[in-house]
Amino acid sequence: MSLYVVKFGGSSVGNIGRIKLTASIVSKYVEDGHRVVVVTSAMHGVTNYLIDLVRSVHDSADHREYDAVISSGEQIAAGLLAARLCAMRFPAVSLNCYQIPIHAAGNFSNANITSIDISKINDLINDNIIPVITGFQGVSGDHDIMTTGRGGSDSTACSIAYVIKADECLIYTDVDGIYTADPRIVLKANRLDEISYEEMLDLAYCGAEVLQPQSVLIAMRCHVKIRVLSSFTDTGGTIVTNKVPIPNARKVTGIAHNTNLAKIVISEIDLACATLLEKIGQIDLLAIEDNTISFLFQKSRLNEVKAILKDSEKYKLLSDIGLVTIVGYGFKADQSTFLEVMDVLKRMQLHPKQISVTETTISIVISLHQIDEVVNTLHSEFFNFDAQ
């Protein structure tokens, strides 16, 4: 008999029909003799709706009230899922971050889970009652609700899996695992049976939206085994765990892309620039040269960036850009992969706005409209197994 933490994303609880399907998945684990703790996101679209509600009354609402509003979506989903399980004669109880409690610290809207009291969770498990826990949130030292960033339910699930010593953390989403590229734009993308924490972390940071980066970091540090599964298909999914061999000894694991970025180029590093760097979590520091700095940041923070730099004329803002990242290993030690990438771009007659290389990533900043074509072409180059 195994102990599982089972997390369901917004698409898995997107409507009443899907909540019933999700409850059936949970009940199957119980029928098979396993113990289960459930973590749920808000229903699909609800968080965005709540964000719009907050902004409709105040463009720059206090982050405390912002978090108080947008965290309510998870409580609705948890209550509905627990109610459905009870209707199926599987005793369940919904719990929010206060009721456990889950402690958090840091900044509103981007907090980190610091500790979890597991006594209530263990009591319920021992009484054969399924805890259905709200993801994405924790309670601060001042007793305020703090949210943990988009996708934060993944972090909740991994943290709970660690503290209760679960055998696995099962992440149910709308795709049946981790792919070599986004299967929505690369139809021939390959599902990976296994991937290492480090590779998954790079993919997540660079735009792959299956797992929140912070959750992968928690799993890696705490040795939590993650399995990514689909709520809609019955496949083996992808295991995220310790280092695994690369199939066919290839250096490239996958290709990620991010279309939610903007780039800023500041011609003179002044107080406004320093303030910006302190407040904005940049994705990648691209260049510091001749007293000029340029970096990428999330488009969701575009208005905040403009507000900070409103009195400065020493910057250039580019929003029609995207990032394509090849993830693998040994890119600096052996430049053959980088040269292959450059050859592909040359054949496509593309002139990237920026290229940066680390040991595990090759990142290319290009125009937004070129993203799909570049991802598909690079995928064909590195994953054309028929040619091997």
N, C-alpha and C positions, 0 to 999 in steps of 0.2 A: 504494500500500500504506500503510495507516494503522496507527498504534500506539494501542491502546486499553488502558485499565485497566478491567476488568470486575469489578464487585462484586456478590456474591450475598448477599441477606439470608437470615435463618433459615428463612423459608417456602420459599425456593428450594432449600435443602439439608435440608429437614425430615425426609426419610426416604430410603431407598436408591433408591426409584423416582424421586424428585425429583433426587437427586444424579446419576442416570443422565441425566435430562432436561437438567440443568444442564451436564453434560459434553458433551452433544450441541450445546448452544448455543455453547459455547466452541469445539468442533471445527469448527463451521460458519464462524466467523470465520477460523480458520486455513486452512480449505479455500479460502476466498475470497481468501487471500493476505495477510491482516492479521497483525500481530504483537500478541500478547495477554499481559497480566499480569493474573492473577486475584487478587482479594481476597475472602475468605469470612468470613461470620459463623458462629457456632455453629449447629448444627441446632436447629430450632424446639423450644422448651421446655427445651433442655439448660441454658441459663444459669440459668433460674429453678430448675431441679432442683439445680444446683450451689449456688446461693444458699441454698436450703433445707437442703442438706447442711451448709454452714458454720454456719448458725444452729442446727442441731440439736445441735451440739457446744459452741457458745458464742454467746450472744445478741448480744454486742458484740465479735466477734472482731477481733483486730488487723487493720488494713486491709492490711497486707503479706500476711498469710496469706489473707485474703479474696480479694485480687487473684490470688494464686498459684493458688487453687482455681478461681475462675470463669473465668480466662483459658484453662483447659485445653479448654474446649468448642470453641474455634476450631481448635485443633490437630487434634482428631479430624476435624472437617469438612474441613480442608485436606488431611489425609492420605488420607481416603476419596475426595475429588474428584480428587486427583492420581493415586491408584491406578486410578480408573475411566478417566481419560484415557490412562494407560499401557496399560490393557487394550484400549483402542480404537486403539492404535498411534499415539498422540499423546504424545511424550515430555513428562513433567511432573515437577516436584519441589516438594514442600511445604516451606515455610520459615516458621519462627516469628520473633518479633521479635529473638531473640538472633542468629539465623543470618544476618540481613541486614547489620548490625543497624538497628533502628528505635529511636531515642533519644527518651525522654520525660522530662518534669519536671513538678513541681507536686504535687498531692495524690493519694494512692492513690484509686482508683475514679473519679477525675475529672482525670486527667493530660492534658497537652497534648503532642503530638508536636513535638519541637524540631529534629530533623534525621534524615535517612535516608541511609545509605551505599548508593549506587546501583551500585557496582561489580559485586556478585554478580548483581543483577538484570540489568544490561546484558550480563554474560557469558553468562547463560542465554539471553537473547533472541537474542544473536548466534549461539549454538549451536543455535538452533531448539528450545529447551526451554522449556516454559510454566512460569513461576514461579506457584505457588499459595500465596498469602501469608495468614497469620493476621491478621485485622483486630482492632480493639478493644484493642490492647495495644502497649506499648513497654517498653524497658529503661531503668532509671534510672541515674544516675551511680554509684550504689552496687551496680549489677548486679541490682537487684530488678525483677520484672515489675510494671508499673503498667498498669491499665486506663483507658480514656479515656471512660467514661460510656456509658450505654445508647445504642445506635445508633452507637457509636464506630467501627465498621468503615467507615462512610461517611467519617469523617475520615481514616482510614488510606488509603482509596482516593483521595480528593482530594489528599492530601499526596503520595502516590506519583505520581499523574498529573502533579503540578506538577514534581517533581524529575526525572522521566524525560522531561518535555516531551511527554506523550501528546497525541494529537489530540483525544480526548474521554475523559471518565470516564463509563462506562455503569453506572448503578445499577439492578440488576434486583431487583424486589420482587414483592409479590402484587397490586399495582394497576398499571394500564397508563399511569400518568402522574400529574400534579398536577391535581386537580379543584377546581371552585369551592366545593365543600364535601365532607365525607366521604361518598363514594358508598354507604357501608354504612347511613347514616341518611337521606341525601337521594337518593332513587332517580333524580331528574332532574338530578343534578349534572352539570356540563359539564366535559369534559377540556380543559385548556388546551394549545395547541400550543407556546406559549412563555410564559415568565415571567421577570421580572428577578430578579437576585440579591437586591435589596432587598425585593421583594415576597415572595419565597420565604423569606427570613430571618424576616420578620414572621410568616408563616404557621407556620413551624417553631417559633419561640419560643412561639407562642400555642396550640400543641396539635396541629397537623398532623404526623402521625408518619411521613410518607414519607421525610423526610431529617432527619438530626441537625443542629440549628442550627449547631454548631461546624463541620460540614463545609461548610455554605453559606458561612460566614464565610471559611473557608480558600479556597474556590473564588472568592469575590468578590475577596479581596485578591490572589490569585495568578493571576486570569484563567483559571481552569480551566473549560472548558465541560462541563456536566453534562447527561446525557440520562437521564431516568427511564423505565424500561421494565418490562414484565411478563414473568416467566418462563413464563407460562401462556397468553398471547395474543400474536399477532404484529401489533402496532400500532406506530404511529410514536412513541408516548410523548410526553413533554414535555421541551423543551430549557430549561435554566436557564442564562441567559447575561446579557450586558449589557442595558441598558434596552430594552424593546420597547414598541410602541404598545399601549394598552388597546383591545380590540375595541369598536367603536362609541363610542369616546371615553368609556366609562363610568369612573366614579371608583372603583368597587368591583371588586377583583380576585377576592376569595374570602372565605369565612367559615370560621374555625377554631374548634374547641371543645376544652376540656380538662376532663376529669372527675377528674383525679388530683391535685386541689389541696385545700388547707385554708387557712383564713384565721385570722390571729391579730390580736387587738386588745389592745394593751397600754396600760393607763391611766396609767402613769407610767414614763418612761424612766429606768431605773436600770442598775446594773452587769449584772444578768442579761439585760436587754434588749440592752445593748451587745454582750455575749458572743454572744447569739443572732444579731444582725445580722452579726457577724463570721463566724460559722460556717455559717449557713444561706444558700444562694443563693436569694434571693427572686425570684419571677417578675416581680412588679410592685409597686413601692412605691406604695401606694394613698393614704395620707394621713399627714401630720404636722400635728397641730393641737391647741392647748391642752395641750401635753405628752402627747399621745396619739399612738401610731403604730399603723398597721395595714398588713399586707401579706399576700400570698399566697406559699405555698411548696408543694413537692411532698409529697404524702401519705406517700411512702416515708420521709420524714424526721420523721414525726409523733412517734415515740418519742424521737427525739433532741431535738426541741423541748421535749417534756414533761420530759425529764430536766434540761435546762438551766434550766427555769422551775419546777422542783418545789417550791422554797421560796418561790415568789412567788404571791400571791393577786391580783395586779394585772393579770391578763390574762383574755381570753375567747377560747375556741377554737371555731371553726366548721368542721366537716368535711363537712357536707351541702351543699356549694356546688360550683358549676361556673363556668367562664368561657367566654363566647362572644365572639369578636373578629371584627369586620369589618375586613378589610385592603384598603387602597387608597391614595389620595393626596389631598392637599388638604383634609383634613377640618377643619383649623383655619382655613384661609384662606376656605373656603366652608362654612358650617354646614348647607347643605341636606341633606347625607347624614345628619348627626346628627339633624336635625329629623325626617327620614323614619324613622329608627330609633326615636325617641321616640314617633312616631305609631303605629308598629307595636305597640310595647309597651303603649301606651294602649289600642289596640283589643283587645289580648289580655288587658287588665285585669291586667297584671303590674306588680309594683313591685320593680325591681331593687335588690339590696343595695348596689350600688356601680356607678358608671359613670365611666370615665376616657377621655379623648380626647387623642390625639397627632395629628401631621400625617398619619400613615399608618395609625392604628388607632383603632377605637372598641371598647372592652372593657366587657363587661357581666357583673357577678357576679350570678348567680341561683341559685335552689335546684336541686339536682342533678336532680330529677325533671322539671324544665322544659326541660332542655337540648335534647332532640330536637325538641320542638315549636317552640322559639324558632329553632333553626337552620333548620328547614324553612320556617317562616313568613318569616324574613328572606331566605332564598334565593329564595322565590317573589316577594318584593318587589323584589329587585335583579336577578334573572336571569329575569324573565318576558318572554322575548324575543318571544313572540307578541303582546304588548301594545305593542311598539315600532312 
